[in-house]
Amino acid sequence: MIYRIQTLYLFASILIYSIILFFLYKIDLWNPIIEILLIIVSVCTILSFLSICCFKKQKVQISLNKTNILLNISMNILLMSIYLYNYNYLFFFTKKILLFLFLCICNILLFHKSNKYINEDIKMINSMDRIR
């Protein structure tokens, strides 16, 4: 399980999600968008953990990663809306939003790389089945 490169990518995504959760809980400003972001990040963290646990079921792992990518894209859209609409009002808050955007984009790239290596594993397993 740990020796696969896609598992390391998924561990890195869980680490990034824990950083995002840490900073989201530190924000003093509570509005519905922040609560929605907390829910999305929590769901994404659970999906990443489930994806690591489903290392034997590659198709399930790919579908969990794709769902996670879609949730990250929705989180990016929410963060961009916060950034664009509250730019003048919450200048100190915008630096954290830009950090969150960067981390979400890093997570999308990590999930993409993880899916790429999972597909390579599936192809390798299928080629071994043909030889038998």
C-alpha positions in Angstrom: 0.0 0.0 0.0 2.6 2.6 1.0 5.1 1.6 -1.6 2.9 2.8 -4.4 3.6 6.4 -5.6 -0.1 7.2 -5.8 -0.4 6.5 -2.1 2.3 9.1 -1.4 0.4 11.6 -3.5 -2.8 10.9 -1.6 -0.9 11.3 1.7 0.3 14.7 0.5 -3.2 15.7 -0.3 -4.4 14.7 3.2 -1.5 16.8 4.6 -2.6 19.8 2.5 -6.2 19.4 3.6 -5.1 19.3 7.2 -3.3 22.6 6.7 -6.4 24.1 5.0 -8.6 22.9 7.9 -6.2 24.3 10.5 -6.3 27.8 8.9 -10.0 27.7 8.3 -10.7 27.1 11.9 -8.4 30.0 12.8 -10.5 32.5 10.8 -12.6 34.7 13.1 -15.0 35.7 10.4 -17.8 33.2 10.2 -20.2 33.4 7.3 -22.0 30.7 5.4 -19.4 30.4 2.7 -16.7 29.6 5.3 -19.0 26.9 6.8 -19.5 25.4 3.3 -15.8 25.4 2.7 -15.2 23.6 6.0 -17.7 21.0 5.0 -16.2 20.6 1.5 -12.7 20.3 2.9 -13.8 17.8 5.5 -15.5 15.7 2.8 -12.4 15.9 0.6 -10.2 14.7 3.5 -12.5 11.7 4.1 -12.5 10.9 0.4 -8.7 11.0 0.3 -8.5 8.7 3.3 -11.0 6.3 1.7 -9.1 6.4 -1.5 -5.9 5.3 0.3 -7.9 2.5 2.1 -9.2 1.3 -1.3 -5.8 0.6 -2.7 -6.8 -2.9 -4.0 -9.8 -1.6 -5.8 -8.3 0.7 -8.5 -11.6 1.6 -10.2 -13.1 2.8 -6.9 -10.0 4.7 -6.1 -10.1 6.5 -9.5 -13.8 7.4 -9.0 -13.0 8.7 -5.5 -10.2 10.8 -6.9 -12.3 12.2 -9.6 -15.0 13.1 -7.1 -12.3 14.8 -5.0 -11.1 16.7 -8.1 -14.7 18.0 -8.7 -15.0 19.1 -5.1 -11.7 20.9 -5.3 -12.8 22.7 -8.4 -16.0 23.8 -6.6 -13.9 24.9 -3.6 -11.8 27.0 -6.0 -14.9 28.6 -7.4 -16.1 29.5 -3.9 -12.7 30.8 -2.9 -12.5 32.9 -6.1 -16.0 34.3 -5.3 -14.9 35.3 -1.8 -11.7 36.8 -3.2 -13.4 38.8 -5.9 -16.3 40.1 -3.8 -14.5 40.9 -0.6 -11.3 42.2 -1.9 -11.6 45.7 -0.6 -13.4 44.8 2.6 -11.2 42.1 3.9 -7.7 42.8 2.8 -6.0 40.7 5.5 -8.3 37.8 4.7 -7.4 37.8 1.0 -3.8 36.5 1.6 -5.3 33.4 3.2 -7.7 32.9 0.4 -4.8 33.1 -2.2 -3.0 30.5 -0.1 -6.1 28.3 -0.1 -6.4 28.7 -3.9 -2.8 27.6 -4.4 -3.2 24.6 -2.1 -6.4 23.5 -3.9 -4.7 23.7 -7.2 -1.8 21.6 -5.8 -4.4 19.1 -4.6 -5.9 18.9 -8.0 -2.5 18.2 -9.5 -1.8 15.6 -6.9 -5.1 13.8 -7.7 -4.4 14.0 -11.4 -0.9 12.4 -10.9 -2.4 9.8 -8.6 -5.0 8.8 -11.2 -2.3 8.7 -13.8 -0.3 6.2 -11.8 -3.4 4.1 -10.9 -4.2 3.8 -14.6 -0.6 2.7 -15.3 -1.0 0.0 -12.6 -4.3 -1.1 -14.2 -2.6 -1.4 -17.6 0.3 -3.3 -16.1 -2.0 -5.8 -14.4 -4.0 -6.2 -17.6 -0.9 -6.8 -19.6 0.3 -9.5 -17.1 -3.1 -11.2 -17.4 -2.7 -11.4 -21.2 0.7 -13.2 -20.8 -0.9 -15.9 -18.7 
